[in-house]
Amino acid sequence: MSAEEKKKYIKQLFKGYKKMTHNLQQRLEEIGIRVEYGKKHIKLFYNDKLFICSCSGSDYRSGMNLASAICREIA
């Protein structure tokens, strides 16, 4: 998967994000994003970079903001 395809895929996965589902976790791990659960937040690791994700997205833009942050790290 090329970098541009990966960016599109990540944005598609997080569109309308409300909570981390098992299906979403599996898809993230398939493209190399490790998921760890905390008490109130979820930690996503990509290329030794940490991204914090809420357990429940209260803001309708939270998923897209997270996807944009991850996409900035993809070369």
N, C-alpha and C positions, 0 to 999 in steps of 0.2 A: 504494500500500500504506500503510495507516494505521500509526501508531506501535505500537499494540498488536499488530497483525498481524506487524509486523517483529520485535518482541520474541519472539513465539511461534516465528516462523520461525528466528531465530537460535538459540534454545534447542533447537529440533528438530535443527538442523544440527550442533550441538556435543554432542549426547547420544551418549555412548559414544565420544568422540573418542580416537583412538589416534595418528593422524598426519595431516598435511595432504595430502589427495589433490587431484588435478587437478580433479575434480568439485566438491569442497568449495570450492576456490579460485575457480572460476567462479561458483558460487552466491553467495559472499561479495562478489565484485566486481559482480555484478548488483544488489546492494542497497546499493552504495556503500562497501564496505569494501575498501581497497587492501591487497594482500598483497605483502610484500617478504621475500626469503629472506636469512638471515645464515648464519654457520657452524654455530651450535648452536641458534639460535632463529629464529622467524619473527616479523616485525613486522607488525602489523595497524594500519592507520590509518583512523579514522572521525572525520569532522569535526575534523581537525587534532589529534586525540587519539591517542596511541600506546598500543597494547596489545601485550604480549610473550607469545608463544605458543611452547611447546616444540616441537621438531621431532617428538618422539615422546612422547606422553603416558604417563607411567609411573603416575600416580595416576588412579584411575578417576573422580575428581571434577574433574580439571583442566579438562576441556572445559566442564563446567557452571559452574565458577567463572569461566572466561573469558567465557562467554556472559552471566553475570550482570553482570560488569563492563562489558561492551559495552552491555547493556540499560539500565544506569543512566545512560548518556550519551544515550540516545534520548529525545527530548522527547515 
